[in-house]
Amino acid sequence: MEAHEIDYQIYGEEMQFVEIELDPQEGVVAEAGSFMMMDDGIKMETIFGDGSSKNKGFLDSILGAGKRILTGESLFMTAFYNNLNGKRKVSFASPYPGKIIPIDLTAFNGKFICQKDAFLCAAKGVSIGIEFSKRLGRGLFGGEGFIMQKLEGNGKAFVHAGGTMVKKELKAGEVLRVDTGCIIGFTQNVDYDIEFVGGIRNTVFGGEGLFFAKLQGPGTVYIQSLPFSRLAGRVLASAPKGGGKDKGEGSILGGLGDLLDGDNRF
């Protein structure tokens, strides 16, 4: 299916949103919960999967949508159509601080592989599926799971990166090692595997995990400085404990203060 040719503009710095301009009869699909605002006259429709093919039977549609459960996503996506004669706009917001990255699938030979929670929205006609790893190491130790999302077609898609985004162009045979959670996505020619950090001190005291991703070119790799899992971990670690009482970050008493105050419960 030919993807719709959409125009767009990205606004903001830390908390960005993308505004997509739809010509008459054009559409865009998005993950549930990413919608921000839209002009009057745009029709919103909940669909199974990505709705990239109208020729699928009911069973194929159910199976295609069901695969999304493996990536932790909803069975459904939301499609937005412009049914009027003039141009209309619809906007989608990033879920947490970071950058929205436009991906032109035509420039990447029609396929881009990304983390399961990176996809934000895409032109109607782009296929959003799953990419199974062919190597056991990725599945057992990849940290983010052995299943990633794949975006296929000839249109534009938008993915979200946490923190700051870095784009790396790898030459043939060039190797880049990355924390598994810091990968946003990469082109289909990049060879991706998991490596053990090695060394007793690194393993026991390193604090960076036991494994990292090995990416080998040629190809393009997008990296994020603040994966959501890392952000959530920091927030959870800083959350007040003991019934919500907080003695302040860096408190001298710390846990001893909780004990003396009677906040620790056994």
Secondary structure by P-SEA (a helix, b strand, c coil): ccccccccccccccbbbbbbbbcccccccccccccccccccbbbbbbccccccccccaaaaaaaaaaaaaaccccbbbbbbbcccbbbbbbbbbccbbbbbbbcccccccbbbbcccccccccccbbbbbbbbcccccccccccccbbbbbbccbbbbbbbccbbbbbbbcccbbbbcccccccccccccccccccccccccccccccccbbbbbbccbbbbbbcccaaaaaaaaaaacccccccccccccccaaaaaaaaccccc
